[in-house]
Amino acid sequence: MKKSYKIEVDCANCAEKMAHAAKKTDGVADASVNFMLLKMSVEFEEGADEKTVMKAVRKACKRVEDDCEIYI
């Protein structure tokens, strides 16, 4: 399953850091961030709980870019 989320991030480099952090999160098969549209696309692994995974993604992204936000 693939879903998109609205995000807030200040620069393209920070957006790339968020995408990289999301990709390394358990339950995420793939992730990308479009800085121009302020959207994050997340493809979940088979059987992964979307809400649990997205909480972990938000936490991972906050570690690399503390002033970012993902609207779940």
CHARMM internal coordinates of N, CA and C (Angstrom, degrees):
IC EDIT
DIST 1 N 1 CA 1.4397
DIST 1 CA 1 C 1.5267
ANGL 1 N 1 CA 1 C 108.13
DIST 1 C 2 N 1.3207
ANGL 1 CA 1 C 2 N 115.49
DIHE 1 N 1 CA 1 C 2 N 139.24
DIST 2 N 2 CA 1.4615
ANGL 1 C 2 N 2 CA 121.40
DIHE 1 CA 1 C 2 N 2 CA 179.88
DIST 2 CA 2 C 1.5205
ANGL 2 N 2 CA 2 C 108.49
DIHE 1 C 2 N 2 CA 2 C -123.54
DIST 2 C 3 N 1.3426
ANGL 2 CA 2 C 3 N 116.33
DIHE 2 N 2 CA 2 C 3 N 134.28
DIST 3 N 3 CA 1.4635
ANGL 2 C 3 N 3 CA 121.50
DIHE 2 CA 2 C 3 N 3 CA 178.66
DIST 3 CA 3 C 1.5179
ANGL 3 N 3 CA 3 C 110.07
DIHE 2 C 3 N 3 CA 3 C -135.35
DIST 3 C 4 N 1.3340
ANGL 3 CA 3 C 4 N 115.29
DIHE 3 N 3 CA 3 C 4 N 156.47
DIST 4 N 4 CA 1.4644
ANGL 3 C 4 N 4 CA 121.74
DIHE 3 CA 3 C 4 N 4 CA 176.63
DIST 4 CA 4 C 1.5153
ANGL 4 N 4 CA 4 C 109.62
DIHE 3 C 4 N 4 CA 4 C -113.80
DIST 4 C 5 N 1.3141
ANGL 4 CA 4 C 5 N 115.48
DIHE 4 N 4 CA 4 C 5 N 146.40
DIST 5 N 5 CA 1.4573
ANGL 4 C 5 N 5 CA 122.41
DIHE 4 CA 4 C 5 N 5 CA -179.25
DIST 5 CA 5 C 1.5187
ANGL 5 N 5 CA 5 C 109.63
DIHE 4 C 5 N 5 CA 5 C -133.15
DIST 5 C 6 N 1.3226
ANGL 5 CA 5 C 6 N 115.85
DIHE 5 N 5 CA 5 C 6 N 141.58
DIST 6 N 6 CA 1.4628
ANGL 5 C 6 N 6 CA 121.64
DIHE 5 CA 5 C 6 N 6 CA 174.71
DIST 6 CA 6 C 1.5233
ANGL 6 N 6 CA 6 C 107.45
DIHE 5 C 6 N 6 CA 6 C -74.50
DIST 6 C 7 N 1.3286
ANGL 6 CA 6 C 7 N 115.90
DIHE 6 N 6 CA 6 C 7 N 138.84
DIST 7 N 7 CA 1.4605
ANGL 6 C 7 N 7 CA 120.75
DIHE 6 CA 6 C 7 N 7 CA 179.28
DIST 7 CA 7 C 1.5236
ANGL 7 N 7 CA 7 C 110.00
DIHE 6 C 7 N 7 CA 7 C -130.55
DIST 7 C 8 N 1.3165
ANGL 7 CA 7 C 8 N 115.20
DIHE 7 N 7 CA 7 C 8 N 164.84
DIST 8 N 8 CA 1.4675
ANGL 7 C 8 N 8 CA 123.04
DIHE 7 CA 7 C 8 N 8 CA 169.21
DIST 8 CA 8 C 1.5127
ANGL 8 N 8 CA 8 C 106.77
DIHE 7 C 8 N 8 CA 8 C -125.39
DIST 8 C 9 N 1.3118
ANGL 8 CA 8 C 9 N 115.71
DIHE 8 N 8 CA 8 C 9 N 124.21
DIST 9 N 9 CA 1.4603
ANGL 8 C 9 N 9 CA 121.76
DIHE 8 CA 8 C 9 N 9 CA 178.12
DIST 9 CA 9 C 1.5318
ANGL 9 N 9 CA 9 C 107.44
DIHE 8 C 9 N 9 CA 9 C -152.92
DIST 9 C 10 N 1.3351
ANGL 9 CA 9 C 10 N 116.63
DIHE 9 N 9 CA 9 C 10 N 147.57
DIST 10 N 10 CA 1.4596
ANGL 9 C 10 N 10 CA 121.47
DIHE 9 CA 9 C 10 N 10 CA -171.61
DIST 10 CA 10 C 1.5242
ANGL 10 N 10 CA 10 C 116.02
DIHE 9 C 10 N 10 CA 10 C -86.79
DIST 10 C 11 N 1.3323
ANGL 10 CA 10 C 11 N 117.82
DIHE 10 N 10 CA 10 C 11 N -27.88
DIST 11 N 11 CA 1.4629
ANGL 10 C 11 N 11 CA 118.22
DIHE 10 CA 10 C 11 N 11 CA -175.87
DIST 11 CA 11 C 1.5258
ANGL 11 N 11 CA 11 C 111.08
DIHE 10 C 11 N 11 CA 11 C -145.80
DIST 11 C 12 N 1.3147
ANGL 11 CA 11 C 12 N 115.88
DIHE 11 N 11 CA 11 C 12 N 161.48
DIST 12 N 12 CA 1.4609
ANGL 11 C 12 N 12 CA 121.19
DIHE 11 CA 11 C 12 N 12 CA -178.36
DIST 12 CA 12 C 1.5208
ANGL 12 N 12 CA 12 C 111.53
DIHE 11 C 12 N 12 CA 12 C -64.57
DIST 12 C 13 N 1.3224
ANGL 12 CA 12 C 13 N 117.91
DIHE 12 N 12 CA 12 C 13 N -36.40
DIST 13 N 13 CA 1.4550
ANGL 12 C 13 N 13 CA 121.37
DIHE 12 CA 12 C 13 N 13 CA 178.78
DIST 13 CA 13 C 1.5296
ANGL 13 N 13 CA 13 C 110.53
DIHE 12 C 13 N 13 CA 13 C -63.97
DIST 13 C 14 N 1.3103
ANGL 13 CA 13 C 14 N 116.40
DIHE 13 N 13 CA 13 C 14 N -41.03
DIST 14 N 14 CA 1.4703
ANGL 13 C 14 N 14 CA 121.16
DIHE 13 CA 13 C 14 N 14 CA 178.10
DIST 14 CA 14 C 1.5312
ANGL 14 N 14 CA 14 C 110.22
DIHE 13 C 14 N 14 CA 14 C -65.36
DIST 14 C 15 N 1.3213
ANGL 14 CA 14 C 15 N 116.74
DIHE 14 N 14 CA 14 C 15 N -38.31
DIST 15 N 15 CA 1.4614
ANGL 14 C 15 N 15 CA 121.44
DIHE 14 CA 14 C 15 N 15 CA 177.99
DIST 15 CA 15 C 1.5251
ANGL 15 N 15 CA 15 C 109.88
DIHE 14 C 15 N 15 CA 15 C -62.28
DIST 15 C 16 N 1.3102
ANGL 15 CA 15 C 16 N 117.16
DIHE 15 N 15 CA 15 C 16 N -40.17
DIST 16 N 16 CA 1.4670
ANGL 15 C 16 N 16 CA 121.06
DIHE 15 CA 15 C 16 N 16 CA 178.15
DIST 16 CA 16 C 1.5206
ANGL 16 N 16 CA 16 C 111.12
DIHE 15 C 16 N 16 CA 16 C -65.70
DIST 16 C 17 N 1.3230
ANGL 16 CA 16 C 17 N 117.32
DIHE 16 N 16 CA 16 C 17 N -38.33
DIST 17 N 17 CA 1.4656
ANGL 16 C 17 N 17 CA 120.89
DIHE 16 CA 16 C 17 N 17 CA 176.14
DIST 17 CA 17 C 1.5284
ANGL 17 N 17 CA 17 C 110.64
DIHE 16 C 17 N 17 CA 17 C -62.02
DIST 17 C 18 N 1.3323
ANGL 17 CA 17 C 18 N 115.85
DIHE 17 N 17 CA 17 C 18 N -40.38
DIST 18 N 18 CA 1.4683
ANGL 17 C 18 N 18 CA 120.47
DIHE 17 CA 17 C 18 N 18 CA 178.54
DIST 18 CA 18 C 1.5268
ANGL 18 N 18 CA 18 C 110.99
DIHE 17 C 18 N 18 CA 18 C -63.41
DIST 18 C 19 N 1.3179
ANGL 18 CA 18 C 19 N 117.14
DIHE 18 N 18 CA 18 C 19 N -43.85
DIST 19 N 19 CA 1.4597
ANGL 18 C 19 N 19 CA 121.26
DIHE 18 CA 18 C 19 N 19 CA 179.94
DIST 19 CA 19 C 1.5303
ANGL 19 N 19 CA 19 C 110.02
DIHE 18 C 19 N 19 CA 19 C -62.08
DIST 19 C 20 N 1.3136
ANGL 19 CA 19 C 20 N 116.41
DIHE 19 N 19 CA 19 C 20 N -43.61
DIST 20 N 20 CA 1.4687
ANGL 19 C 20 N 20 CA 121.04
DIHE 19 CA 19 C 20 N 20 CA -179.72
DIST 20 CA 20 C 1.5324
ANGL 20 N 20 CA 20 C 110.41
DIHE 19 C 20 N 20 CA 20 C -63.06
DIST 20 C 21 N 1.3326
ANGL 20 CA 20 C 21 N 117.32
DIHE 20 N 20 CA 20 C 21 N -43.74
DIST 21 N 21 CA 1.4669
ANGL 20 C 21 N 21 CA 121.49
DIHE 20 CA 20 C 21 N 21 CA 179.10
DIST 21 CA 21 C 1.5279
ANGL 21 N 21 CA 21 C 110.83
DIHE 20 C 21 N 21 CA 21 C -63.94
DIST 21 C 22 N 1.3213
ANGL 21 CA 21 C 22 N 116.62
DIHE 21 N 21 CA 21 C 22 N -40.41
DIST 22 N 22 CA 1.4670
ANGL 21 C 22 N 22 CA 120.69
DIHE 21 CA 21 C 22 N 22 CA -180.00
DIST 22 CA 22 C 1.5258
ANGL 22 N 22 CA 22 C 110.72
DIHE 21 C 22 N 22 CA 22 C -64.51
DIST 22 C 23 N 1.3326
ANGL 22 CA 22 C 23 N 117.10
DIHE 22 N 22 CA 22 C 23 N -42.01
DIST 23 N 23 CA 1.4688
ANGL 22 C 23 N 23 CA 121.23
DIHE 22 CA 22 C 23 N 23 CA -178.95
DIST 23 CA 23 C 1.5242
ANGL 23 N 23 CA 23 C 111.92
DIHE 22 C 23 N 23 CA 23 C -61.18
DIST 23 C 24 N 1.3251
ANGL 23 CA 23 C 24 N 117.39
DIHE 23 N 23 CA 23 C 24 N -30.75
DIST 24 N 24 CA 1.4613
ANGL 23 C 24 N 24 CA 121.55
DIHE 23 CA 23 C 24 N 24 CA -178.30
DIST 24 CA 24 C 1.5271
ANGL 24 N 24 CA 24 C 112.94
DIHE 23 C 24 N 24 CA 24 C -84.45
DIST 24 C 25 N 1.3323
ANGL 24 CA 24 C 25 N 118.17
DIHE 24 N 24 CA 24 C 25 N -3.13
DIST 25 N 25 CA 1.4596
ANGL 24 C 25 N 25 CA 122.42
DIHE 24 CA 24 C 25 N 25 CA -177.60
DIST 25 CA 25 C 1.5280
ANGL 25 N 25 CA 25 C 110.50
DIHE 24 C 25 N 25 CA 25 C -80.30
DIST 25 C 26 N 1.3359
ANGL 25 CA 25 C 26 N 116.20
DIHE 25 N 25 CA 25 C 26 N 136.51
DIST 26 N 26 CA 1.4665
ANGL 25 C 26 N 26 CA 120.87
DIHE 25 CA 25 C 26 N 26 CA 177.24
DIST 26 CA 26 C 1.5197
ANGL 26 N 26 CA 26 C 110.04
DIHE 25 C 26 N 26 CA 26 C -58.84
DIST 26 C 27 N 1.3204
ANGL 26 CA 26 C 27 N 116.50
DIHE 26 N 26 CA 26 C 27 N 135.03
DIST 27 N 27 CA 1.4535
ANGL 26 C 27 N 27 CA 122.10
DIHE 26 CA 26 C 27 N 27 CA 179.51
DIST 27 CA 27 C 1.5149
ANGL 27 N 27 CA 27 C 113.80
DIHE 26 C 27 N 27 CA 27 C 95.97
DIST 27 C 28 N 1.3503
ANGL 27 CA 27 C 28 N 117.26
DIHE 27 N 27 CA 27 C 28 N -8.14
DIST 28 N 28 CA 1.4615
ANGL 27 C 28 N 28 CA 121.87
DIHE 27 CA 27 C 28 N 28 CA -179.85
DIST 28 CA 28 C 1.5316
ANGL 28 N 28 CA 28 C 108.59
DIHE 27 C 28 N 28 CA 28 C -102.42
DIST 28 C 29 N 1.3339
ANGL 28 CA 28 C 29 N 115.95
DIHE 28 N 28 CA 28 C 29 N 121.54
DIST 29 N 29 CA 1.4655
ANGL 28 C 29 N 29 CA 120.69
DIHE 28 CA 28 C 29 N 29 CA 176.16
DIST 29 CA 29 C 1.5266
ANGL 29 N 29 CA 29 C 110.44
DIHE 28 C 29 N 29 CA 29 C -81.97
DIST 29 C 30 N 1.3376
ANGL 29 CA 29 C 30 N 116.49
DIHE 29 N 29 CA 29 C 30 N -38.56
DIST 30 N 30 CA 1.4632
ANGL 29 C 30 N 30 CA 121.56
DIHE 29 CA 29 C 30 N 30 CA 179.36
DIST 30 CA 30 C 1.5230
ANGL 30 N 30 CA 30 C 108.40
DIHE 29 C 30 N 30 CA 30 C -160.34
DIST 30 C 31 N 1.3147
ANGL 30 CA 30 C 31 N 116.06
DIHE 30 N 30 CA 30 C 31 N 153.93
DIST 31 N 31 CA 1.4582
ANGL 30 C 31 N 31 CA 121.36
DIHE 30 CA 30 C 31 N 31 CA 178.13
DIST 31 CA 31 C 1.5211
ANGL 31 N 31 CA 31 C 109.63
DIHE 30 C 31 N 31 CA 31 C -151.02
DIST 31 C 32 N 1.3225
ANGL 31 CA 31 C 32 N 115.94
DIHE 31 N 31 CA 31 C 32 N 148.19
DIST 32 N 32 CA 1.4570
ANGL 31 C 32 N 32 CA 121.08
DIHE 31 CA 31 C 32 N 32 CA 175.83
DIST 32 CA 32 C 1.5209
ANGL 32 N 32 CA 32 C 108.75
DIHE 31 C 32 N 32 CA 32 C -147.83
DIST 32 C 33 N 1.3195
ANGL 32 CA 32 C 33 N 115.10
DIHE 32 N 32 CA 32 C 33 N 155.55
DIST 33 N 33 CA 1.4625
ANGL 32 C 33 N 33 CA 121.01
DIHE 32 CA 32 C 33 N 33 CA 178.90
DIST 33 CA 33 C 1.5171
ANGL 33 N 33 CA 33 C 108.70
DIHE 32 C 33 N 33 CA 33 C -126.61
DIST 33 C 34 N 1.3191
ANGL 33 CA 33 C 34 N 116.26
DIHE 33 N 33 CA 33 C 34 N 131.07
DIST 34 N 34 CA 1.4557
ANGL 33 C 34 N 34 CA 122.18
DIHE 33 CA 33 C 34 N 34 CA 174.24
DIST 34 CA 34 C 1.5250
ANGL 34 N 34 CA 34 C 106.60
DIHE 33 C 34 N 34 CA 34 C -104.37
DIST 34 C 35 N 1.3340
ANGL 34 CA 34 C 35 N 115.45
DIHE 34 N 34 CA 34 C 35 N 104.16
DIST 35 N 35 CA 1.4688
ANGL 34 C 35 N 35 CA 120.25
DIHE 34 CA 34 C 35 N 35 CA -176.78
DIST 35 CA 35 C 1.5240
ANGL 35 N 35 CA 35 C 111.81
DIHE 34 C 35 N 35 CA 35 C -63.72
DIST 35 C 36 N 1.3155
ANGL 35 CA 35 C 36 N 117.87
DIHE 35 N 35 CA 35 C 36 N -39.32
DIST 36 N 36 CA 1.4720
ANGL 35 C 36 N 36 CA 121.08
DIHE 35 CA 35 C 36 N 36 CA -177.73
DIST 36 CA 36 C 1.5293
ANGL 36 N 36 CA 36 C 111.90
DIHE 35 C 36 N 36 CA 36 C -64.80
DIST 36 C 37 N 1.3220
ANGL 36 CA 36 C 37 N 117.49
DIHE 36 N 36 CA 36 C 37 N -37.70
DIST 37 N 37 CA 1.4696
ANGL 36 C 37 N 37 CA 121.37
DIHE 36 CA 36 C 37 N 37 CA -179.73
DIST 37 CA 37 C 1.5240
ANGL 37 N 37 CA 37 C 112.87
DIHE 36 C 37 N 37 CA 37 C -93.16
DIST 37 C 38 N 1.3455
ANGL 37 CA 37 C 38 N 116.55
DIHE 37 N 37 CA 37 C 38 N -7.79
DIST 38 N 38 CA 1.4636
ANGL 37 C 38 N 38 CA 122.78
DIHE 37 CA 37 C 38 N 38 CA -175.69
DIST 38 CA 38 C 1.5284
ANGL 38 N 38 CA 38 C 111.12
DIHE 37 C 38 N 38 CA 38 C 53.13
DIST 38 C 39 N 1.3397
ANGL 38 CA 38 C 39 N 114.08
DIHE 38 N 38 CA 38 C 39 N 53.65
DIST 39 N 39 CA 1.4643
ANGL 38 C 39 N 39 CA 121.96
DIHE 38 CA 38 C 39 N 39 CA 179.55
DIST 39 CA 39 C 1.5234
ANGL 39 N 39 CA 39 C 109.87
DIHE 38 C 39 N 39 CA 39 C -131.94
DIST 39 C 40 N 1.3338
ANGL 39 CA 39 C 40 N 114.63
DIHE 39 N 39 CA 39 C 40 N 142.23
DIST 40 N 40 CA 1.4545
ANGL 39 C 40 N 40 CA 121.57
DIHE 39 CA 39 C 40 N 40 CA 172.70
DIST 40 CA 40 C 1.5230
ANGL 40 N 40 CA 40 C 107.40
DIHE 39 C 40 N 40 CA 40 C -115.93
DIST 40 C 41 N 1.3187
ANGL 40 CA 40 C 41 N 116.69
DIHE 40 N 40 CA 40 C 41 N 128.76
DIST 41 N 41 CA 1.4597
ANGL 40 C 41 N 41 CA 121.91
DIHE 40 CA 40 C 41 N 41 CA 174.96
DIST 41 CA 41 C 1.5118
ANGL 41 N 41 CA 41 C 107.79
DIHE 40 C 41 N 41 CA 41 C -105.43
DIST 41 C 42 N 1.3312
ANGL 41 CA 41 C 42 N 115.57
DIHE 41 N 41 CA 41 C 42 N 130.95
DIST 42 N 42 CA 1.4586
ANGL 41 C 42 N 42 CA 121.10
DIHE 41 CA 41 C 42 N 42 CA -179.08
DIST 42 CA 42 C 1.5180
ANGL 42 N 42 CA 42 C 108.76
DIHE 41 C 42 N 42 CA 42 C -127.14
DIST 42 C 43 N 1.3255
ANGL 42 CA 42 C 43 N 115.45
DIHE 42 N 42 CA 42 C 43 N 127.55
DIST 43 N 43 CA 1.4589
ANGL 42 C 43 N 43 CA 121.20
DIHE 42 CA 42 C 43 N 43 CA 173.49
DIST 43 CA 43 C 1.5249
ANGL 43 N 43 CA 43 C 106.91
DIHE 42 C 43 N 43 CA 43 C -104.73
DIST 43 C 44 N 1.3249
ANGL 43 CA 43 C 44 N 115.45
DIHE 43 N 43 CA 43 C 44 N 122.71
DIST 44 N 44 CA 1.4564
ANGL 43 C 44 N 44 CA 120.88
DIHE 43 CA 43 C 44 N 44 CA -175.26
DIST 44 CA 44 C 1.5293
ANGL 44 N 44 CA 44 C 110.90
DIHE 43 C 44 N 44 CA 44 C -90.28
DIST 44 C 45 N 1.3376
ANGL 44 CA 44 C 45 N 115.88
DIHE 44 N 44 CA 44 C 45 N 148.74
DIST 45 N 45 CA 1.4523
ANGL 44 C 45 N 45 CA 121.07
DIHE 44 CA 44 C 45 N 45 CA 174.78
DIST 45 CA 45 C 1.5269
ANGL 45 N 45 CA 45 C 109.22
DIHE 44 C 45 N 45 CA 45 C -69.51
DIST 45 C 46 N 1.3053
ANGL 45 CA 45 C 46 N 116.16
DIHE 45 N 45 CA 45 C 46 N 156.49
DIST 46 N 46 CA 1.4603
ANGL 45 C 46 N 46 CA 122.59
DIHE 45 CA 45 C 46 N 46 CA 179.10
DIST 46 CA 46 C 1.5322
ANGL 46 N 46 CA 46 C 110.45
DIHE 45 C 46 N 46 CA 46 C -55.71
DIST 46 C 47 N 1.3279
ANGL 46 CA 46 C 47 N 116.69
DIHE 46 N 46 CA 46 C 47 N 126.84
DIST 47 N 47 CA 1.4546
ANGL 46 C 47 N 47 CA 121.76
DIHE 46 CA 46 C 47 N 47 CA 176.80
DIST 47 CA 47 C 1.5152
ANGL 47 N 47 CA 47 C 115.46
DIHE 46 C 47 N 47 CA 47 C 82.13
DIST 47 C 48 N 1.3125
ANGL 47 CA 47 C 48 N 118.61
DIHE 47 N 47 CA 47 C 48 N -0.14
DIST 48 N 48 CA 1.4707
ANGL 47 C 48 N 48 CA 121.64
DIHE 47 CA 47 C 48 N 48 CA -179.07
DIST 48 CA 48 C 1.5264
ANGL 48 N 48 CA 48 C 110.06
DIHE 47 C 48 N 48 CA 48 C -75.29
DIST 48 C 49 N 1.3373
ANGL 48 CA 48 C 49 N 116.18
DIHE 48 N 48 CA 48 C 49 N 141.94
DIST 49 N 49 CA 1.4631
ANGL 48 C 49 N 49 CA 121.91
DIHE 48 CA 48 C 49 N 49 CA 176.80
DIST 49 CA 49 C 1.5320
ANGL 49 N 49 CA 49 C 108.86
DIHE 48 C 49 N 49 CA 49 C -83.29
DIST 49 C 50 N 1.3146
ANGL 49 CA 49 C 50 N 115.75
DIHE 49 N 49 CA 49 C 50 N 114.93
DIST 50 N 50 CA 1.4648
ANGL 49 C 50 N 50 CA 121.63
DIHE 49 CA 49 C 50 N 50 CA -174.13
DIST 50 CA 50 C 1.5286
ANGL 50 N 50 CA 50 C 112.97
DIHE 49 C 50 N 50 CA 50 C -55.19
DIST 50 C 51 N 1.3196
ANGL 50 CA 50 C 51 N 117.85
DIHE 50 N 50 CA 50 C 51 N -47.60
DIST 51 N 51 CA 1.4711
ANGL 50 C 51 N 51 CA 120.41
DIHE 50 CA 50 C 51 N 51 CA -176.15
DIST 51 CA 51 C 1.5279
ANGL 51 N 51 CA 51 C 111.90
DIHE 50 C 51 N 51 CA 51 C -65.43
DIST 51 C 52 N 1.3158
ANGL 51 CA 51 C 52 N 116.77
DIHE 51 N 51 CA 51 C 52 N -42.51
DIST 52 N 52 CA 1.4627
ANGL 51 C 52 N 52 CA 120.74
DIHE 51 CA 51 C 52 N 52 CA 178.97
DIST 52 CA 52 C 1.5231
ANGL 52 N 52 CA 52 C 110.84
DIHE 51 C 52 N 52 CA 52 C -64.76
DIST 52 C 53 N 1.3194
ANGL 52 CA 52 C 53 N 115.96
DIHE 52 N 52 CA 52 C 53 N -44.69
DIST 53 N 53 CA 1.4692
ANGL 52 C 53 N 53 CA 120.79
DIHE 52 CA 52 C 53 N 53 CA -179.52
DIST 53 CA 53 C 1.5289
ANGL 53 N 53 CA 53 C 109.99
DIHE 52 C 53 N 53 CA 53 C -63.54
DIST 53 C 54 N 1.3201
ANGL 53 CA 53 C 54 N 118.06
DIHE 53 N 53 CA 53 C 54 N -43.89
DIST 54 N 54 CA 1.4665
ANGL 53 C 54 N 54 CA 120.27
DIHE 53 CA 53 C 54 N 54 CA -178.19
DIST 54 CA 54 C 1.5228
ANGL 54 N 54 CA 54 C 112.59
DIHE 53 C 54 N 54 CA 54 C -66.77
DIST 54 C 55 N 1.3151
ANGL 54 CA 54 C 55 N 118.16
DIHE 54 N 54 CA 54 C 55 N -31.63
DIST 55 N 55 CA 1.4676
ANGL 54 C 55 N 55 CA 120.20
DIHE 54 CA 54 C 55 N 55 CA 173.86
DIST 55 CA 55 C 1.5243
ANGL 55 N 55 CA 55 C 109.78
DIHE 54 C 55 N 55 CA 55 C -63.81
DIST 55 C 56 N 1.3303
ANGL 55 CA 55 C 56 N 116.28
DIHE 55 N 55 CA 55 C 56 N -40.90
DIST 56 N 56 CA 1.4680
ANGL 55 C 56 N 56 CA 120.79
DIHE 55 CA 55 C 56 N 56 CA 177.79
DIST 56 CA 56 C 1.5270
ANGL 56 N 56 CA 56 C 111.10
DIHE 55 C 56 N 56 CA 56 C -67.82
DIST 56 C 57 N 1.3338
ANGL 56 CA 56 C 57 N 116.85
DIHE 56 N 56 CA 56 C 57 N -38.12
DIST 57 N 57 CA 1.4703
ANGL 56 C 57 N 57 CA 121.09
DIHE 56 CA 56 C 57 N 57 CA 177.44
DIST 57 CA 57 C 1.5256
ANGL 57 N 57 CA 57 C 109.72
DIHE 56 C 57 N 57 CA 57 C -63.05
DIST 57 C 58 N 1.3283
ANGL 57 CA 57 C 58 N 117.18
DIHE 57 N 57 CA 57 C 58 N -46.14
DIST 58 N 58 CA 1.4730
ANGL 57 C 58 N 58 CA 121.02
DIHE 57 CA 57 C 58 N 58 CA 179.31
DIST 58 CA 58 C 1.5279
ANGL 58 N 58 CA 58 C 110.19
DIHE 57 C 58 N 58 CA 58 C -58.80
DIST 58 C 59 N 1.3275
ANGL 58 CA 58 C 59 N 116.90
DIHE 58 N 58 CA 58 C 59 N -44.44
DIST 59 N 59 CA 1.4615
ANGL 58 C 59 N 59 CA 121.30
DIHE 58 CA 58 C 59 N 59 CA -179.40
DIST 59 CA 59 C 1.5351
ANGL 59 N 59 CA 59 C 110.56
DIHE 58 C 59 N 59 CA 59 C -63.38
DIST 59 C 60 N 1.3338
ANGL 59 CA 59 C 60 N 116.72
DIHE 59 N 59 CA 59 C 60 N -43.62
DIST 60 N 60 CA 1.4722
ANGL 59 C 60 N 60 CA 121.04
DIHE 59 CA 59 C 60 N 60 CA 179.24
DIST 60 CA 60 C 1.5201
ANGL 60 N 60 CA 60 C 110.96
DIHE 59 C 60 N 60 CA 60 C -63.51
DIST 60 C 61 N 1.3265
ANGL 60 CA 60 C 61 N 116.94
DIHE 60 N 60 CA 60 C 61 N -41.14
DIST 61 N 61 CA 1.4659
ANGL 60 C 61 N 61 CA 120.82
DIHE 60 CA 60 C 61 N 61 CA 179.89
DIST 61 CA 61 C 1.5190
ANGL 61 N 61 CA 61 C 111.36
DIHE 60 C 61 N 61 CA 61 C -67.57
DIST 61 C 62 N 1.3241
ANGL 61 CA 61 C 62 N 117.25
DIHE 61 N 61 CA 61 C 62 N -37.91
DIST 62 N 62 CA 1.4714
ANGL 61 C 62 N 62 CA 120.82
DIHE 61 CA 61 C 62 N 62 CA 178.08
DIST 62 CA 62 C 1.5280
ANGL 62 N 62 CA 62 C 111.26
DIHE 61 C 62 N 62 CA 62 C -63.87
DIST 62 C 63 N 1.3537
ANGL 62 CA 62 C 63 N 116.65
DIHE 62 N 62 CA 62 C 63 N -29.60
DIST 63 N 63 CA 1.4654
ANGL 62 C 63 N 63 CA 119.48
DIHE 62 CA 62 C 63 N 63 CA 178.01
DIST 63 CA 63 C 1.5148
ANGL 63 N 63 CA 63 C 111.92
DIHE 62 C 63 N 63 CA 63 C -67.55
DIST 63 C 64 N 1.3347
ANGL 63 CA 63 C 64 N 117.27
DIHE 63 N 63 CA 63 C 64 N -36.86
DIST 64 N 64 CA 1.4703
ANGL 63 C 64 N 64 CA 119.68
DIHE 63 CA 63 C 64 N 64 CA -177.95
DIST 64 CA 64 C 1.5286
ANGL 64 N 64 CA 64 C 112.39
DIHE 63 C 64 N 64 CA 64 C -91.10
DIST 64 C 65 N 1.3178
ANGL 64 CA 64 C 65 N 117.36
DIHE 64 N 64 CA 64 C 65 N -24.24
DIST 65 N 65 CA 1.4752
ANGL 64 C 65 N 65 CA 121.53
DIHE 64 CA 64 C 65 N 65 CA -179.33
DIST 65 CA 65 C 1.5297
ANGL 65 N 65 CA 65 C 107.91
DIHE 64 C 65 N 65 CA 65 C -147.27
DIST 65 C 66 N 1.3503
ANGL 65 CA 65 C 66 N 115.59
DIHE 65 N 65 CA 65 C 66 N 90.42
DIST 66 N 66 CA 1.4668
ANGL 65 C 66 N 66 CA 119.71
DIHE 65 CA 65 C 66 N 66 CA -169.86
DIST 66 CA 66 C 1.5243
ANGL 66 N 66 CA 66 C 115.65
DIHE 65 C 66 N 66 CA 66 C -65.85
DIST 66 C 67 N 1.3284
ANGL 66 CA 66 C 67 N 119.45
DIHE 66 N 66 CA 66 C 67 N -19.54
DIST 67 N 67 CA 1.4586
ANGL 66 C 67 N 67 CA 119.19
DIHE 66 CA 66 C 67 N 67 CA -179.81
DIST 67 CA 67 C 1.5307
ANGL 67 N 67 CA 67 C 112.99
DIHE 66 C 67 N 67 CA 67 C -100.83
DIST 67 C 68 N 1.3328
ANGL 67 CA 67 C 68 N 117.09
DIHE 67 N 67 CA 67 C 68 N 16.41
DIST 68 N 68 CA 1.4630
ANGL 67 C 68 N 68 CA 119.82
DIHE 67 CA 67 C 68 N 68 CA 176.45
DIST 68 CA 68 C 1.5316
ANGL 68 N 68 CA 68 C 109.91
DIHE 67 C 68 N 68 CA 68 C -86.22
DIST 68 C 69 N 1.3174
ANGL 68 CA 68 C 69 N 116.47
DIHE 68 N 68 CA 68 C 69 N 165.82
DIST 69 N 69 CA 1.4605
ANGL 68 C 69 N 69 CA 120.70
DIHE 68 CA 68 C 69 N 69 CA 175.39
DIST 69 CA 69 C 1.5187
ANGL 69 N 69 CA 69 C 109.29
DIHE 68 C 69 N 69 CA 69 C -145.47
DIST 69 C 70 N 1.3364
ANGL 69 CA 69 C 70 N 115.13
DIHE 69 N 69 CA 69 C 70 N 141.94
DIST 70 N 70 CA 1.4574
ANGL 69 C 70 N 70 CA 123.02
DIHE 69 CA 69 C 70 N 70 CA 174.30
DIST 70 CA 70 C 1.5160
ANGL 70 N 70 CA 70 C 106.04
DIHE 69 C 70 N 70 CA 70 C -121.17
DIST 70 C 71 N 1.3180
ANGL 70 CA 70 C 71 N 116.16
DIHE 70 N 70 CA 70 C 71 N 123.99
DIST 71 N 71 CA 1.4565
ANGL 70 C 71 N 71 CA 120.91
DIHE 70 CA 70 C 71 N 71 CA -179.21
DIST 71 CA 71 C 1.5306
ANGL 71 N 71 CA 71 C 109.44
DIHE 70 C 71 N 71 CA 71 C -91.12
DIST 71 C 72 N 1.3253
ANGL 71 CA 71 C 72 N 115.01
DIHE 71 N 71 CA 71 C 72 N 103.39
DIST 72 N 72 CA 1.4586
ANGL 71 C 72 N 72 CA 121.53
DIHE 71 CA 71 C 72 N 72 CA -176.51
DIST 72 CA 72 C 1.5230
ANGL 72 N 72 CA 72 C 110.18
DIHE 71 C 72 N 72 CA 72 C -87.39
END
COOR INIT
IC SEED 1 N 1 CA 1 C
IC BUILD
